[in-house]
Amino acid sequence: MIEFACLEDVPGAKEDHDLVLFALSTCGWCRKARNFLEGNEIAYRYVYLDQLEGDEQRAVLTEASNWNPKRTFPTLIIDDKDVIVGFDDSSYTEKLL
């Protein structure tokens, strides 16, 4: 399970998966990913990498890079075993609904 103190919890009625969203606060696709999750009442945790600094930012970026070496956002980790890079409504629907 991915654990960082900087991860923000977003509650939801659906808690079928452990979801971690690596995102940027200025990214439109990241906003769409969050809107999808919240609109479907899916619980998840997220962090905006551009709002971190120093060692904390380096540690989180290293973890995100392990899942997505291209370092593009959003990057959604599902149950510590699957990843969706970018936002695609059909991919999110297939994996999460």
DSSP file (Angstrom, degrees, kcal/mol; ACC not computed):
  #  RESIDUE AA STRUCTURE BP1 BP2  ACC     N-H-->O    O-->H-N    N-H-->O    O-->H-N    TCO  KAPPA ALPHA  PHI   PSI    X-CA   Y-CA   Z-CA
    1    1 A M              0   0    0      0, 0.0     2,-0.4     0, 0.0     0, 0.0   0.000 360.0 360.0 360.0 130.5    0.0    0.0    0.0
    2    2 A I        -     0   0    0     16,-0.1     2,-0.4    75,-0.0    78,-0.0  -0.581 360.0-174.9 -74.2 125.8    1.4    3.4   -1.0
    3    3 A E        +     0   0    0     -2,-0.4     2,-0.3     3,-0.0     3,-0.0  -0.977  17.5 149.2-131.6 121.2    1.8    5.5    2.1
    4    4 A F    >   -     0   0    0     -2,-0.4     3,-1.5     1,-0.1    -2,-0.0  -0.982  45.2-132.0-142.3 141.3    2.8    9.2    2.3
    5    5 A A  T 3  S+     0   0    0     -2,-0.3    -1,-0.1     1,-0.3    -2,-0.0   0.777 106.0  63.0 -62.2 -25.7    1.7   11.7    4.9
    6    6 A C  T 3  S+     0   0    0      2,-0.1    -1,-0.3    50,-0.1     2,-0.2   0.566  75.0 112.6 -79.6  -8.7    0.9   14.2    2.1
    7    7 A L    <   -     0   0    0     -3,-1.5     2,-0.4    40,-0.1    40,-0.2  -0.484  60.9-143.1 -68.5 129.4   -1.8   12.0    0.6
    8    8 A E  E     -A   46   0A   0     38,-3.2    38,-1.9    -2,-0.2     2,-0.4  -0.799  11.0-134.0 -94.0 132.4   -5.2   13.5    0.9
    9    9 A D  E     -A   45   0A   0     -2,-0.4    36,-0.2    36,-0.2    34,-0.0  -0.704  16.2-168.7 -85.8 134.0   -8.2   11.2    1.6
   10   10 A V  E     -A   44   0A   0     34,-2.9    34,-2.0    -2,-0.4    -2,-0.0  -0.966  19.3-140.5-119.9 112.4  -11.3   11.7   -0.4
   11   11 A P        +     0   0    0      0, 0.0     2,-0.3     0, 0.0    31,-0.1  -0.297  27.0 168.5 -71.6 156.1  -14.2    9.6    1.0
   12   12 A G        -     0   0    0     29,-0.1    30,-0.2     1,-0.1    31,-0.2  -0.980  46.6-116.1-161.0 159.1  -16.7    7.8   -1.2
   13   13 A A  S    S+     0   0    0     -2,-0.3     2,-0.7    28,-0.2    29,-0.2   0.798 102.4  68.4 -68.5 -29.0  -19.4    5.3   -1.0
   14   14 A K  B     +e   42   0B   0     27,-3.2    29,-2.9    26,-0.1     3,-0.1  -0.843  50.6 160.7 -98.9 116.6  -17.4    2.9   -3.2
   15   15 A E        +     0   0    0     -2,-0.7    -1,-0.1    27,-0.2    27,-0.1  -0.174  30.0 125.1-124.4  37.7  -14.3    1.5   -1.4
   16   16 A D  S    S+     0   0    0     80,-0.1     2,-0.3     2,-0.0    -1,-0.1   0.743  72.8  35.1 -69.9 -24.9  -13.7   -1.5   -3.6
   17   17 A H  S    S-     0   0    0     26,-0.2     2,-0.8    -3,-0.1    26,-0.1  -0.900  76.2-121.0-131.4 155.4  -10.1   -0.5   -4.4
   18   18 A D        -     0   0    0     -2,-0.3    61,-3.0    26,-0.0     2,-0.4  -0.890  44.2-173.7 -91.3 109.6   -7.1    1.2   -2.9
   19   19 A L  E     -B   78   0A   0     -2,-0.8    26,-2.2    24,-0.2     2,-0.4  -0.906  16.9-176.2-114.2 133.2   -6.6    4.1   -5.3
   20   20 A V  E     -Bc  77  45A   0     57,-1.9    57,-3.1    -2,-0.4     2,-0.6  -0.993   9.2-161.0-126.9 124.7   -3.8    6.6   -5.3
   21   21 A L  E     -Bc  76  46A   0     24,-2.9    26,-1.9    -2,-0.4     2,-0.6  -0.922   3.6-160.8-109.5 116.6   -3.9    9.5   -7.8
   22   22 A F  E     +Bc  75  47A   0     53,-3.0    53,-2.2    -2,-0.6     2,-0.3  -0.864  34.6 153.0 -91.9 124.6   -0.6   11.3   -8.6
   23   23 A A  E     - c   0  48A   0     24,-2.5    26,-2.7    -2,-0.6    27,-0.4  -0.861  44.4-118.9-146.1 173.0   -1.6   14.6  -10.1
   24   24 A L    >   -     0   0    0     -2,-0.3     3,-1.3    24,-0.2     6,-0.1  -0.957  22.7-133.5-118.3 141.8   -0.7   18.2  -10.7
   25   25 A S  T 3  S+     0   0    0     -2,-0.4    -1,-0.1     1,-0.3    23,-0.0   0.727 106.6  46.5 -67.5 -21.5   -2.9   21.1   -9.4
   26   26 A T  T 3  S+     0   0    0      4,-0.0     2,-0.5     5,-0.0    -1,-0.3   0.359  86.4 111.1-101.1   4.1   -2.9   22.9  -12.7
   27   27 A C    <>  -     0   0    0     -3,-1.3     4,-1.8     1,-0.2     5,-0.1  -0.704  51.9-159.8 -90.6 120.7   -3.6   19.8  -14.9
   28   28 A G  H  > S+     0   0    0     -2,-0.5     4,-1.9     1,-0.2    -1,-0.2   0.862  95.3  51.8 -64.1 -37.2   -7.0   19.7  -16.7
   29   29 A W  H  > S+     0   0    0      2,-0.2     4,-2.1     1,-0.2    -1,-0.2   0.849 107.0  53.7 -69.1 -33.5   -6.8   16.0  -17.2
   30   30 A C  H  > S+     0   0    0      2,-0.2     4,-2.4     1,-0.2    -1,-0.2   0.897 107.5  51.1 -64.9 -39.9   -6.1   15.5  -13.5
   31   31 A R  H  X S+     0   0    0     -4,-1.8     4,-2.8     2,-0.2    -2,-0.2   0.901 108.6  51.4 -62.9 -41.7   -9.2   17.5  -12.7
   32   32 A K  H  X S+     0   0    0     -4,-1.9     4,-2.4     2,-0.2    -2,-0.2   0.900 109.1  51.0 -62.9 -40.2  -11.2   15.3  -15.0
   33   33 A A  H  X S+     0   0    0     -4,-2.1     4,-2.3     2,-0.2    -2,-0.2   0.939 112.4  45.6 -61.8 -47.2   -9.8   12.2  -13.2
   34   34 A R  H  X S+     0   0    0     -4,-2.4     4,-2.8     1,-0.2     5,-0.3   0.907 111.6  52.5 -63.3 -41.3  -10.8   13.6   -9.9
   35   35 A N  H  X S+     0   0    0     -4,-2.8     4,-2.8     2,-0.2    -1,-0.2   0.895 109.3  50.3 -61.3 -40.4  -14.3   14.6  -11.2
   36   36 A F  H  X S+     0   0    0     -4,-2.4     4,-1.6     2,-0.2    -2,-0.2   0.958 113.2  44.9 -61.4 -50.9  -14.8   11.1  -12.4
   37   37 A L  H  <>S+     0   0    0     -4,-2.3     5,-3.0     1,-0.2    -2,-0.2   0.930 119.0  41.1 -61.1 -47.4  -13.9    9.5   -9.1
   38   38 A E  H ><5S+     0   0    0     -4,-2.8     3,-1.5     1,-0.2    -1,-0.2   0.884 111.9  55.5 -70.3 -38.2  -15.9   12.0   -7.0
   39   39 A G  H 3<5S+     0   0    0     -4,-2.8    -1,-0.2    -5,-0.3    -2,-0.2   0.789 112.1  44.1 -64.3 -27.1  -18.9   11.9   -9.5
   40   40 A N  T 3<5S-     0   0    0     -4,-1.6    -1,-0.3    -5,-0.2    -2,-0.2   0.236 114.4-118.5-100.8  12.0  -19.0    8.1   -9.1
   41   41 A E  T < 5 +     0   0    0     -3,-1.5   -27,-3.2     1,-0.2     2,-0.5   0.862  56.7 159.8  55.6  42.6  -18.6    8.3   -5.3
   42   42 A I  B   < -e   14   0B   0     -5,-3.0    -1,-0.2   -29,-0.2   -27,-0.2  -0.850  38.3-129.7 -99.3 124.6  -15.3    6.4   -5.4
   43   43 A A        +     0   0    0    -29,-2.9     2,-0.3    -2,-0.5   -24,-0.2  -0.476  42.8 150.2 -70.3 140.3  -13.0    6.7   -2.4
   44   44 A Y  E     -A   10   0A   0    -34,-2.0   -34,-2.9    -2,-0.2     2,-0.4  -0.975  39.2-126.4-160.2 169.5   -9.4    7.5   -3.3
   45   45 A R  E     +Ac   9  20A   0    -26,-2.2   -24,-2.9    -2,-0.3     2,-0.3  -0.943  30.6 177.5-122.1 148.3   -6.2    9.3   -2.1
   46   46 A Y  E     -Ac   8  21A   0    -38,-1.9   -38,-3.2    -2,-0.4     2,-0.3  -0.959  17.2-162.4-146.9 163.8   -4.3   11.9   -4.1
   47   47 A V  E     - c   0  22A   0    -26,-1.9   -24,-2.5    -2,-0.3     2,-0.8  -0.983  19.2-137.6-146.7 139.9   -1.4   14.2   -4.0
   48   48 A Y  E >   - c   0  23A   0     -2,-0.3     3,-1.7   -42,-0.2   -24,-0.2  -0.877  15.5-162.0 -94.5 108.5   -0.5   17.2   -6.1
   49   49 A L  G >  S+     0   0    0    -26,-2.7     3,-1.4    -2,-0.8   -25,-0.2   0.819  85.9  62.0 -63.2 -31.3    3.2   16.8   -6.8
   50   50 A D  G 3  S+     0   0    0    -27,-0.4    -1,-0.3     1,-0.3   -26,-0.1   0.577  99.7  56.3 -73.4  -6.8    3.6   20.5   -7.8
   51   51 A Q  G <  S+     0   0    0     -3,-1.7    -1,-0.3     2,-0.0     2,-0.2   0.360  94.0  84.9-103.8   4.3    2.5   21.6   -4.3
   52   52 A L    <   -     0   0    0     -3,-1.4     2,-0.3    -4,-0.2    -5,-0.0  -0.607  61.4-158.8 -98.7 164.8    5.2   19.5   -2.6
   53   53 A E    >>  -     0   0    0     -2,-0.2     4,-1.4     0, 0.0     3,-0.8  -0.948  41.3 -17.7-139.2 160.0    8.8   20.6   -1.9
   54   54 A G  H 3> S-     0   0    0     -2,-0.3     4,-2.3     1,-0.2     5,-0.2  -0.046 120.0  -3.0  56.0-138.1   12.2   19.2   -1.2
   55   55 A D  H 3> S+     0   0    0      1,-0.2     4,-2.6     2,-0.2    -1,-0.2   0.842 133.0  55.7 -61.1 -36.9   12.7   15.6    0.0
   56   56 A E  H <> S+     0   0    0     -3,-0.8     4,-2.3     2,-0.2    -1,-0.2   0.936 109.3  46.4 -63.3 -45.4    8.9   15.0    0.2
   57   57 A Q  H  X S+     0   0    0     -4,-1.4     4,-2.7     1,-0.2     5,-0.2   0.917 112.9  50.0 -62.8 -43.1    8.5   15.9   -3.5
   58   58 A R  H  X S+     0   0    0     -4,-2.3     4,-2.2     2,-0.2    -2,-0.2   0.910 111.1  49.0 -62.2 -42.5   11.5   13.8   -4.5
   59   59 A A  H  X S+     0   0    0     -4,-2.6     4,-1.9     2,-0.2    -2,-0.2   0.922 114.5  43.9 -64.3 -44.9   10.2   10.8   -2.6
   60   60 A V  H  X S+     0   0    0     -4,-2.3     4,-2.7     2,-0.2    -2,-0.2   0.901 113.2  51.5 -68.7 -40.4    6.7   11.0   -4.1
   61   61 A L  H  X S+     0   0    0     -4,-2.7     4,-2.5    -5,-0.2    -1,-0.2   0.873 107.8  53.2 -64.1 -37.0    8.0   11.6   -7.6
   62   62 A T  H  X S+     0   0    0     -4,-2.2     4,-1.5    -5,-0.2    -1,-0.2   0.929 110.8  46.6 -62.0 -45.2   10.2    8.6   -7.3
   63   63 A E  H  X S+     0   0    0     -4,-1.9     4,-1.0     1,-0.2     3,-0.3   0.935 113.2  48.4 -62.3 -46.7    7.2    6.5   -6.3
   64   64 A A  H >X S+     0   0    0     -4,-2.7     4,-2.2     1,-0.2     3,-0.6   0.890 109.2  54.2 -60.7 -39.2    5.1    7.9   -9.2
   65   65 A S  H 3< S+     0   0    0     -4,-2.5    -1,-0.2     1,-0.2    -2,-0.2   0.792  98.5  62.9 -67.3 -28.9    8.0    7.3  -11.6
   66   66 A N  H 3< S+     0   0    0     -4,-1.5    -1,-0.2    -3,-0.3    -2,-0.2   0.847 114.3  34.1 -62.3 -32.9    8.1    3.6  -10.6
   67   67 A W  H << S+     0   0    0     -4,-1.0    -2,-0.2    -3,-0.6    -1,-0.2   0.779 136.1  22.2 -90.1 -32.3    4.6    3.3  -12.0
   68   68 A N    ><  -     0   0    0     -4,-2.2     3,-2.5    -5,-0.2    -1,-0.2  -0.746  62.8-174.2-141.5  86.3    4.9    5.8  -14.8
   69   69 A P  T 3  S+     0   0    0      0, 0.0    -4,-0.1     0, 0.0    -1,-0.1   0.722  84.6  64.1 -58.1 -22.2    8.5    6.3  -16.0
   70   70 A K  T 3  S-     0   0    0      2,-0.1    -5,-0.1    -5,-0.0    -2,-0.0   0.627 100.1-137.4 -76.2 -11.5    7.4    9.1  -18.4
   71   71 A R    <   +     0   0    0     -3,-2.5     2,-0.3     1,-0.2    -6,-0.1   0.904  47.7 151.1  55.7  46.6    6.2   11.1  -15.4
   72   72 A T        -     0   0    0     -4,-0.1    -1,-0.2     2,-0.1    14,-0.2  -0.723  38.4 -87.4-103.7 159.9    3.0   12.2  -17.0
   73   73 A F  S    S+     0   0    0     -2,-0.3    14,-0.2    12,-0.1   -44,-0.2  -0.940  91.2  34.4-133.4 150.3   -0.2   13.0  -15.1
   74   74 A P        +     0   0    0      0, 0.0    12,-3.5     0, 0.0     2,-0.5   0.522  65.1 177.7 -76.7 156.3   -2.6   11.9  -13.9
   75   75 A T  E     -BD  22  85A   0    -53,-2.2   -53,-3.0    10,-0.2     2,-0.6  -0.979   9.3-164.3-126.5 116.3   -1.3    8.6  -12.8
   76   76 A L  E     -BD  21  84A   0      8,-2.7     8,-2.3    -2,-0.5     2,-0.5  -0.900   3.3-158.1-107.8 121.3   -3.8    6.4  -11.0
   77   77 A I  E     -BD  20  83A   0    -57,-3.1   -57,-1.9    -2,-0.6     2,-0.6  -0.855   7.2-158.4 -98.9 128.9   -2.5    3.4   -9.1
   78   78 A I  E >>  -BD  19  82A   0      4,-3.0     3,-2.1    -2,-0.5     4,-1.8  -0.933  68.0 -29.6-114.3 114.3   -5.1    0.6   -8.4
   79   79 A D  T 34 S-     0   0    0    -61,-3.0    -1,-0.1    -2,-0.6   -60,-0.1   0.778 106.2 -74.8  54.6  33.1   -4.6   -1.8   -5.5
   80   80 A D  T 34 S+     0   0    0    -62,-0.4    -1,-0.3     2,-0.2     3,-0.1   0.727 130.2  70.0  55.5  24.0   -0.8   -1.5   -5.8
   81   81 A K  T <4 S+     0   0    0     -3,-2.1     2,-0.3     1,-0.3    -2,-0.2   0.520  89.1  47.4-142.3 -14.5   -0.8   -3.7   -8.9
   82   82 A D  E  <  -D   78   0A   0     -4,-1.8    -4,-3.0     2,-0.0     2,-0.4  -0.932  58.1-163.0-133.1 154.8   -2.4   -1.8  -11.8
   83   83 A V  E     -D   77   0A   0     -2,-0.3     2,-0.5    -6,-0.2    -6,-0.2  -0.998  11.4-161.1-141.2 142.2   -1.9    1.7  -13.3
   84   84 A I  E     -D   76   0A   0     -8,-2.3    -8,-2.7    -2,-0.4     2,-0.5  -0.990  16.5-156.9-119.4 119.7   -3.9    4.0  -15.6
   85   85 A V  E     -D   75   0A   0     -2,-0.5   -10,-0.2   -10,-0.2   -12,-0.1  -0.841  62.0  -2.6 -98.6 130.6   -1.7    6.7  -17.1
   86   86 A G  S    S-     0   0    0    -12,-3.5     2,-0.5    -2,-0.5   -10,-0.2  -0.244  97.9 -69.6  81.4-178.1   -3.6    9.8  -18.3
   87   87 A F        +     0   0    0    -14,-0.2     2,-0.4   -12,-0.1     3,-0.1  -0.967  52.1 161.1-119.0 125.5   -7.3   10.1  -18.1
   88   88 A D     >  -     0   0    0     -2,-0.5     4,-2.4     1,-0.1     3,-0.4  -0.948  31.4-146.9-140.1 116.5   -9.6    8.1  -20.3
   89   89 A D  H  > S+     0   0    0     -2,-0.4     4,-2.6     1,-0.2     5,-0.2   0.869  99.2  51.1 -51.9 -43.6  -13.3    7.8  -19.3
   90   90 A S  H  > S+     0   0    0      2,-0.2     4,-2.6     1,-0.2    -1,-0.2   0.877 109.9  49.2 -68.0 -36.3  -13.6    4.3  -20.8
   91   91 A S  H  > S+     0   0    0     -3,-0.4     4,-2.2     2,-0.2     5,-0.2   0.924 113.3  46.6 -66.0 -44.0  -10.4    3.0  -19.0
   92   92 A Y  H  X S+     0   0    0     -4,-2.4     4,-2.3     2,-0.2     5,-0.4   0.922 114.1  48.4 -63.2 -43.9  -11.6    4.4  -15.6
   93   93 A T  H  X S+     0   0    0     -4,-2.6     4,-2.1    -5,-0.3    -2,-0.2   0.932 112.0  49.0 -62.1 -46.7  -15.1    3.0  -16.2
   94   94 A E  H  < S+     0   0    0     -4,-2.6    -1,-0.2     1,-0.2    -2,-0.2   0.899 119.7  36.1 -60.6 -43.4  -13.8   -0.5  -17.1
   95   95 A K  H  < S+     0   0    0     -4,-2.2    -1,-0.2    -5,-0.2    -2,-0.2   0.777 129.4  28.0 -83.1 -27.5  -11.4   -0.7  -14.2
   96   96 A L  H  <        0   0    0     -4,-2.3    -3,-0.2    -5,-0.2    -2,-0.2   0.647 360.0 360.0-116.1 -17.4  -13.5    1.0  -11.5
   97   97 A L     <        0   0    0     -4,-2.1    -3,-0.1    -5,-0.4    -4,-0.1   0.429 360.0 360.0-113.4 360.0  -17.2    0.6  -12.2
